[in-house]
Amino acid sequence: VGACADTLADKPLSAFLAGLLVLLLTAPVALLLTASLIGLVIVPFLFCAIFVAWVVGRIAVARWIGRRVTRQGSPETPLQALRSFLIGFVALVLLYMVPVIGCVVWGLVGVFGLGAASLTLLAGLRRERPPAPVPAAPEPPPSEPPSPPSTSAGPAPVAAAMSAADSV
């Protein structure tokens, strides 16, 4: 929950867009999974995972709101985390009581929370996956042996520039 709240603090627009993307792609992915027998078994787990992410995300949004109100330091103790959650929870419940605004806030909190949980999960998976091995760079071809000094009367750089101009 703390990592989700950190994600919301760092990237709120990305969390919102990721939440919208998860909501929009859930039905098509579930429909594609039901086309196969193995996918039919996976669909209930998919919906359970989305529900858990939604709940964890909503708790993280409440904690994020509480953090914004209290303006506390970075290392957060469990008591400060509980205080942040309770302050955010009370603020959300008060907003839910307003007839039209409550429905809008309920939907926005769900989208923000689902996006924050999704981004946090993806960030955790990226940290655990080992980096791909970097292919070894091919060895450079051997350099050409130096050419013998020219016998022209002029200085060597001028003779080399003249011979390069003649080859063009």
Backbone as CSV, one residue per row, in Angstrom:
resi,resn,N_x,N_y,N_z,CA_x,CA_y,CA_z,C_x,C_y,C_z
1,VAL,0.837,-1.187,0.000,0.000,0.000,0.000,0.879,1.247,0.000
2,GLY,1.965,1.208,0.754,2.869,2.352,0.781,3.524,2.589,-0.565
3,ALA,3.896,1.508,-1.254,4.498,1.655,-2.577,3.485,2.214,-3.570
4,CYS,2.227,1.810,-3.440,1.178,2.358,-4.314,0.978,3.845,-4.036
5,ALA,1.009,4.234,-2.776,0.872,5.652,-2.433,2.064,6.447,-2.961
6,ASP,3.262,5.842,-2.920,4.436,6.507,-3.488,4.289,6.674,-5.000
7,THR,3.745,5.658,-5.658,3.518,5.741,-7.099,2.539,6.862,-7.420
8,LEU,1.496,6.985,-6.617,0.532,8.072,-6.815,1.184,9.429,-6.617
9,ALA,2.058,9.533,-5.640,2.725,10.813,-5.391,3.676,11.170,-6.526
10,ASP,4.346,10.153,-7.092,5.329,10.406,-8.150,4.682,10.599,-9.514
11,LYS,3.708,9.750,-9.843,3.136,9.759,-11.198,1.612,9.679,-11.158
12,PRO,0.917,10.729,-10.755,-0.546,10.629,-10.674,-1.218,10.498,-12.041
13,LEU,-0.723,11.204,-13.050,-1.342,11.109,-14.373,-1.123,9.730,-14.986
14,SER,0.061,9.185,-14.820,0.335,7.834,-15.320,-0.537,6.811,-14.614
15,ALA,-0.742,6.980,-13.311,-1.595,6.058,-12.569,-3.035,6.130,-13.071
16,PHE,-3.513,7.329,-13.338,-4.879,7.477,-13.835,-5.033,6.825,-15.202
17,LEU,-4.080,7.079,-16.097,-4.154,6.499,-17.441,-3.995,4.977,-17.406
18,ALA,-3.148,4.478,-16.532,-2.999,3.025,-16.399,-4.275,2.401,-15.853
19,GLY,-4.933,3.077,-14.916,-6.199,2.575,-14.392,-7.279,2.524,-15.465
20,LEU,-7.349,3.566,-16.286,-8.306,3.555,-17.395,-7.995,2.425,-18.372
21,LEU,-6.715,2.223,-18.648,-6.319,1.175,-19.581,-6.693,-0.209,-19.046
22,VAL,-6.470,-0.440,-17.762,-6.832,-1.730,-17.165,-8.339,-1.932,-17.241
23,LEU,-9.091,-0.899,-16.933,-10.550,-1.027,-17.000,-11.031,-1.295,-18.421
24,LEU,-10.446,-0.616,-19.381,-10.883,-0.792,-20.760,-10.473,-2.143,-21.345
25,LEU,-9.347,-2.687,-20.920,-8.852,-3.932,-21.501,-9.281,-5.182,-20.744
26,THR,-9.920,-5.041,-19.596,-10.310,-6.214,-18.819,-11.308,-7.080,-19.577
27,ALA,-12.353,-6.487,-20.115,-13.379,-7.273,-20.816,-12.834,-7.927,-22.087
28,PRO,-12.115,-7.215,-22.958,-11.586,-7.905,-24.143,-10.611,-9.032,-23.816
29,VAL,-9.771,-8.830,-22.812,-8.820,-9.880,-22.434,-9.568,-11.081,-21.873
30,ALA,-10.579,-10.837,-21.052,-11.375,-11.941,-20.512,-12.109,-12.677,-21.632
31,LEU,-12.606,-11.955,-22.613,-13.291,-12.576,-23.745,-12.323,-13.432,-24.559
32,LEU,-11.112,-12.935,-24.782,-10.120,-13.722,-25.507,-9.677,-14.954,-24.723
33,LEU,-9.605,-14.813,-23.411,-9.208,-15.965,-22.589,-10.277,-17.046,-22.567
34,THR,-11.528,-16.667,-22.646,-12.601,-17.673,-22.611,-12.658,-18.489,-23.900
35,ALA,-11.937,-18.074,-24.929,-11.933,-18.822,-26.183,-11.204,-20.153,-26.037
36,SER,-10.332,-20.285,-25.061,-9.630,-21.549,-24.858,-10.008,-22.143,-23.504
37,LEU,-9.821,-23.427,-23.378,-10.183,-24.116,-22.136,-9.288,-23.675,-20.986
38,ILE,-7.994,-23.509,-21.247,-7.069,-23.069,-20.196,-7.395,-21.642,-19.779
39,GLY,-7.707,-20.793,-20.754,-8.057,-19.411,-20.455,-9.333,-19.302,-19.641
40,LEU,-10.257,-20.238,-19.869,-11.516,-20.230,-19.108,-11.248,-20.447,-17.626
41,VAL,-10.227,-21.209,-17.317,-9.851,-21.445,-15.916,-9.176,-20.203,-15.338
42,ILE,-8.481,-19.427,-16.164,-7.720,-18.268,-15.697,-8.613,-17.058,-15.441
43,VAL,-9.748,-16.949,-16.118,-10.598,-15.759,-16.022,-11.018,-15.435,-14.584
44,PRO,-11.462,-16.404,-13.760,-11.809,-16.040,-12.373,-10.626,-15.474,-11.589
45,PHE,-9.439,-16.010,-11.849,-8.253,-15.490,-11.163,-7.924,-14.072,-11.630
46,LEU,-8.164,-13.807,-12.884,-7.960,-12.462,-13.419,-8.868,-11.463,-12.714
47,PHE,-10.144,-11.811,-12.592,-11.082,-10.905,-11.926,-10.768,-10.750,-10.441
48,CYS,-10.307,-11.820,-9.801,-9.909,-11.710,-8.384,-8.680,-10.806,-8.239
49,ALA,-7.736,-10.926,-9.147,-6.532,-10.087,-9.090,-6.894,-8.625,-9.304
50,ILE,-7.795,-8.363,-10.226,-8.211,-6.972,-10.465,-8.959,-6.428,-9.255
51,PHE,-9.787,-7.249,-8.622,-10.509,-6.804,-7.426,-9.540,-6.492,-6.284
52,VAL,-8.544,-7.357,-6.087,-7.553,-7.114,-5.022,-6.761,-5.842,-5.323
53,ALA,-6.371,-5.654,-6.582,-5.647,-4.430,-6.954,-6.519,-3.205,-6.732
54,TRP,-7.803,-3.321,-7.013,-8.737,-2.211,-6.817,-8.835,-1.840,-5.333
55,VAL,-8.938,-2.852,-4.463,-9.053,-2.592,-3.015,-7.751,-2.000,-2.477
56,VAL,-6.627,-2.600,-2.831,-5.328,-2.090,-2.364,-5.117,-0.672,-2.885
57,GLY,-5.497,-0.438,-4.118,-5.349,0.893,-4.696,-6.209,1.937,-4.006
58,ARG,-7.437,1.563,-3.646,-8.311,2.512,-2.932,-7.725,2.853,-1.556
59,ILE,-7.161,1.874,-0.891,-6.516,2.133,0.402,-5.303,3.047,0.189
60,ALA,-4.563,2.807,-0.888,-3.396,3.643,-1.181,-3.803,5.078,-1.498
61,VAL,-4.928,5.254,-2.185,-5.397,6.619,-2.471,-5.753,7.329,-1.167
62,ALA,-6.417,6.631,-0.256,-6.746,7.243,1.036,-5.464,7.605,1.789
63,ARG,-4.498,6.732,1.763,-3.226,7.012,2.443,-2.505,8.178,1.777
64,TRP,-2.551,8.258,0.449,-1.917,9.353,-0.277,-2.571,10.684,0.072
65,ILE,-3.887,10.700,0.165,-4.592,11.935,0.545,-4.197,12.343,1.965
66,GLY,-4.122,11.370,2.864,-3.688,11.665,4.231,-2.273,12.184,4.298
67,ARG,-1.401,11.637,3.468,-0.018,12.135,3.416,0.027,13.581,2.938
68,ARG,-0.802,13.897,1.961,-0.824,15.261,1.429,-1.322,16.255,2.473
69,VAL,-2.231,15.818,3.322,-2.768,16.715,4.348,-1.756,16.931,5.462
70,THR,-1.071,15.865,5.892,-0.173,15.982,7.049,1.232,16.440,6.694
71,ARG,1.659,16.285,5.444,3.000,16.700,5.000,4.084,16.124,5.919
72,GLN,4.142,14.803,5.997,5.123,14.164,6.867,6.384,13.816,6.109
73,GLY,7.398,13.373,6.836,8.692,13.062,6.253,8.663,11.768,5.454
74,SER,9.792,11.466,4.841,9.878,10.304,3.963,9.844,8.971,4.709
75,PRO,10.679,8.744,5.718,10.551,7.461,6.425,9.299,7.487,7.291
76,GLU,8.340,6.668,6.933,7.033,6.695,7.590,6.910,5.516,8.554
77,THR,6.565,5.799,9.786,6.355,4.736,10.764,4.973,4.131,10.554
78,PRO,4.726,2.925,11.072,3.403,2.325,10.916,2.277,3.180,11.531
79,LEU,2.585,3.872,12.616,1.566,4.725,13.225,1.250,5.930,12.329
80,GLN,2.260,6.504,11.709,2.028,7.607,10.780,1.274,7.130,9.541
81,ALA,1.562,5.911,9.087,0.846,5.363,7.939,-0.628,5.166,8.268
82,LEU,-0.911,4.670,9.469,-2.299,4.493,9.890,-3.003,5.842,10.008
83,ARG,-2.303,6.820,10.546,-2.885,8.160,10.660,-3.187,8.743,9.280
84,SER,-2.266,8.564,8.346,-2.481,9.063,6.982,-3.683,8.381,6.350
85,PHE,-3.787,7.069,6.525,-4.917,6.347,5.958,-6.236,6.824,6.558
86,LEU,-6.270,6.987,7.877,-7.520,7.407,8.521,-7.940,8.809,8.093
87,ILE,-6.990,9.707,7.966,-7.326,11.064,7.510,-7.868,11.021,6.080
88,GLY,-7.212,10.272,5.217,-7.683,10.148,3.842,-9.022,9.444,3.755
89,PHE,-9.230,8.434,4.587,-10.492,7.703,4.599,-11.647,8.600,5.016
90,VAL,-11.424,9.387,6.047,-12.473,10.305,6.513,-12.774,11.346,5.434
91,ALA,-11.736,11.861,4.775,-11.955,12.844,3.705,-12.759,12.231,2.564
92,LEU,-12.446,10.989,2.198,-13.183,10.334,1.121,-14.622,10.037,1.511
93,VAL,-14.841,9.600,2.733,-16.209,9.324,3.174,-17.044,10.599,3.171
94,LEU,-16.439,11.701,3.589,-17.176,12.970,3.558,-17.511,13.381,2.126
95,LEU,-16.590,13.135,1.194,-16.870,13.443,-0.207,-17.918,12.498,-0.793
96,TYR,-17.924,11.237,-0.341,-18.914,10.277,-0.835,-20.337,10.675,-0.429
97,MET,-20.469,11.431,0.623,-21.802,11.813,1.106,-22.468,12.875,0.234
98,VAL,-21.713,13.599,-0.546,-22.274,14.616,-1.436,-22.872,13.871,-2.637
99,PRO,-24.159,14.097,-2.970,-24.861,13.251,-3.938,-24.148,13.028,-5.272
100,VAL,-23.912,13.987,-6.092,-23.328,13.751,-7.409,-21.808,13.663,-7.323
101,ILE,-21.220,14.520,-6.533,-19.760,14.532,-6.391,-19.274,13.220,-5.792
102,GLY,-20.064,12.621,-4.928,-19.686,11.353,-4.307,-19.508,10.245,-5.326
103,CYS,-20.395,10.166,-6.293,-20.273,9.137,-7.346,-19.043,9.389,-8.211
104,VAL,-18.797,10.636,-8.539,-17.631,10.964,-9.364,-16.339,10.646,-8.597
105,VAL,-16.284,11.023,-7.341,-15.097,10.759,-6.519,-14.890,9.254,-6.366
106,TRP,-15.977,8.507,-6.171,-15.877,7.055,-6.017,-15.250,6.436,-7.273
107,GLY,-15.693,6.867,-8.440,-15.137,6.351,-9.686,-13.688,6.765,-9.894
108,LEU,-13.383,8.024,-9.615,-12.001,8.502,-9.793,-11.032,7.815,-8.842
109,VAL,-11.454,7.611,-7.607,-10.585,6.938,-6.641,-10.323,5.507,-7.088
110,GLY,-11.333,4.844,-7.632,-11.142,3.486,-8.128,-10.167,3.425,-9.291
111,VAL,-10.287,4.367,-10.217,-9.387,4.384,-11.378,-7.965,4.716,-10.936
112,PHE,-7.808,5.732,-10.098,-6.470,6.074,-9.591,-5.861,4.898,-8.836
113,GLY,-6.646,4.265,-7.993,-6.138,3.149,-7.200,-5.747,1.956,-8.046
114,LEU,-6.583,1.611,-9.028,-6.274,0.484,-9.905,-5.021,0.764,-10.724
115,GLY,-4.885,1.988,-11.190,-3.682,2.348,-11.940,-2.436,2.336,-11.078
116,ALA,-2.537,2.844,-9.857,-1.371,2.857,-8.967,-0.951,1.432,-8.611
117,ALA,-1.920,0.569,-8.359,-1.585,-0.824,-8.043,-0.964,-1.518,-9.249
118,SER,-1.463,-1.238,-10.437,-0.913,-1.857,-11.650,0.518,-1.378,-11.910
119,LEU,0.739,-0.073,-11.802,2.089,0.455,-12.026,3.073,-0.053,-10.981
120,THR,2.628,-0.176,-9.742,3.498,-0.671,-8.682,3.841,-2.136,-8.915
121,LEU,2.862,-2.913,-9.366,3.118,-4.319,-9.667,4.117,-4.447,-10.812
122,LEU,3.947,-3.668,-11.859,4.876,-3.724,-12.980,6.281,-3.284,-12.583
123,ALA,6.378,-2.264,-11.734,7.693,-1.807,-11.267,8.363,-2.890,-10.422
124,GLY,7.593,-3.583,-9.610,8.154,-4.666,-8.809,8.619,-5.831,-9.666
125,LEU,7.875,-6.143,-10.712,8.291,-7.212,-11.608,9.556,-6.838,-12.363
126,ARG,9.689,-5.579,-12.751,10.898,-5.137,-13.449,12.123,-5.220,-12.552
127,ARG,11.956,-4.922,-11.256,13.091,-4.987,-10.335,13.549,-6.428,-10.126
128,GLU,12.623,-7.376,-10.144,12.982,-8.762,-9.862,13.529,-9.494,-11.079
129,ARG,13.172,-9.067,-12.271,13.644,-9.736,-13.476,15.100,-9.373,-13.712
130,PRO,15.952,-10.381,-13.943,17.355,-10.047,-14.195,17.488,-9.339,-15.535
131,PRO,18.454,-8.453,-15.633,18.627,-7.745,-16.908,19.079,-8.710,-17.995
132,ALA,18.703,-8.405,-19.209,19.092,-9.239,-20.348,20.595,-9.141,-20.555
133,PRO,21.227,-10.263,-20.893,22.683,-10.195,-21.108,23.002,-9.336,-22.329
134,VAL,24.020,-8.548,-22.185,24.450,-7.669,-23.263,25.364,-8.472,-24.176
135,PRO,25.063,-8.535,-25.476,25.940,-9.300,-26.362,27.315,-8.649,-26.445
136,ALA,28.316,-9.507,-26.568,29.691,-8.999,-26.635,29.878,-8.231,-27.935
137,ALA,30.593,-7.153,-27.850,30.847,-6.326,-29.024,31.808,-7.072,-29.945
138,PRO,31.552,-7.062,-31.250,32.477,-7.749,-32.153,33.827,-7.047,-32.150
139,GLU,34.854,-7.858,-32.347,36.204,-7.285,-32.346,36.392,-6.454,-33.601
140,PRO,37.069,-5.320,-33.473,37.298,-4.492,-34.669,38.249,-5.208,-35.622
141,PRO,38.084,-4.972,-36.920,39.001,-5.621,-37.865,40.416,-5.087,-37.653
142,PRO,41.395,-5.911,-37.975,42.775,-5.447,-37.757,43.049,-4.218,-38.616
143,SER,43.776,-3.299,-38.044,44.077,-2.064,-38.771,45.109,-2.341,-39.859
144,GLU,45.079,-1.510,-40.875,46.012,-1.671,-41.986,47.417,-1.290,-41.520
145,PRO,48.423,-1.970,-42.064,49.794,-1.596,-41.663,50.105,-0.193,-42.173
146,PRO,50.922,0.516,-41.464,51.244,1.879,-41.896,51.927,1.863,-43.260
147,SER,51.602,2.845,-44.072,52.202,2.925,-45.405,53.618,3.472,-45.288
148,PRO,54.466,3.113,-46.219,55.854,3.607,-46.143,55.862,5.111,-46.371
149,PRO,56.820,5.796,-45.799,56.879,7.250,-45.949,57.043,7.623,-47.419
150,SER,56.408,8.700,-47.791,56.472,9.142,-49.180,57.814,9.813,-49.444
151,THR,58.198,9.799,-50.697,59.490,10.371,-51.076,59.348,11.754,-51.663
152,SER,58.209,12.393,-51.504,58.010,13.722,-52.059,58.812,14.740,-51.263
153,ALA,59.045,15.881,-51.879,59.869,16.908,-51.265,59.120,17.673,-50.188
154,GLY,57.767,17.684,-50.249,56.988,18.465,-49.298,56.855,17.762,-47.955
155,PRO,56.287,18.474,-46.976,56.075,17.843,-45.672,55.093,16.680,-45.804
156,ALA,55.153,15.732,-44.887,54.359,14.511,-44.950,52.851,14.796,-44.917
157,PRO,52.314,15.698,-44.055,50.866,15.915,-44.051,50.363,16.470,-45.369
158,VAL,51.118,17.327,-46.021,50.680,17.892,-47.293,50.664,16.816,-48.355
159,ALA,51.664,15.924,-48.342,51.720,14.844,-49.325,50.561,13.890,-49.129
160,ALA,50.198,13.603,-47.867,49.073,12.700,-47.606,47.765,13.347,-48.048
161,ALA,47.613,14.656,-47.831,46.401,15.343,-48.246,46.315,15.381,-49.770
162,MET,47.454,15.548,-50.443,47.435,15.581,-51.910,47.085,14.231,-52.475
163,SER,47.597,13.148,-51.875,47.288,11.826,-52.391,45.830,11.479,-52.111
164,ALA,45.236,11.977,-51.018,43.828,11.747,-50.746,42.975,12.518,-51.721
165,ALA,43.390,13.707,-52.114,42.627,14.510,-53.086,42.693,13.872,-54.460
166,ASP,43.830,13.246,-54.819,43.954,12.606,-56.118,43.044,11.370,-56.208
167,SER,42.825,10.682,-55.097,42.001,9.465,-55.128,40.527,9.776,-55.227
168,VAL,40.108,10.997,-54.933,38.702,11.370,-54.998,38.350,11.663,-56.372
